[in-house]
Amino acid sequence: MSDAVHNRIALLRAEQGVSRRELADALGVHYQTIGYLERGEFNPSLHLALRIAEFFDLPVDIIFSIQPFPRVGERPAGRARQRTTTDSSAPRARAVPRRLM
């Protein structure tokens, strides 16, 4: 089991046009700390993780995980596409006769 904490900080910064230095200044940490976090070289304290989540206005578990995040456009492992009753491409269930022995 790895002690790594995976995060989406770099992705969120890019989406919002925030530099490492800007994020660091807002959080009261050194800008290199943000780089260490993004590269997985440093795990944040709970306090820092909560402050980062507050900065991006997102729940902590959207930003941090102990499991690697799927790549953008990839489905998470073990999660099949959920079908709805209006999904016309869903195969119809058929009755399968039981064989008698």
Secondary structure, DSSP 8 states (H G I E B T S, - for coil): -----EE-HHHHHHHHT--HHHHHHHHTS-HHHHHHHHTTSS---HHHHHHHHHHHTS-HHHHEESS----TT---TT------TT-TTS-----------
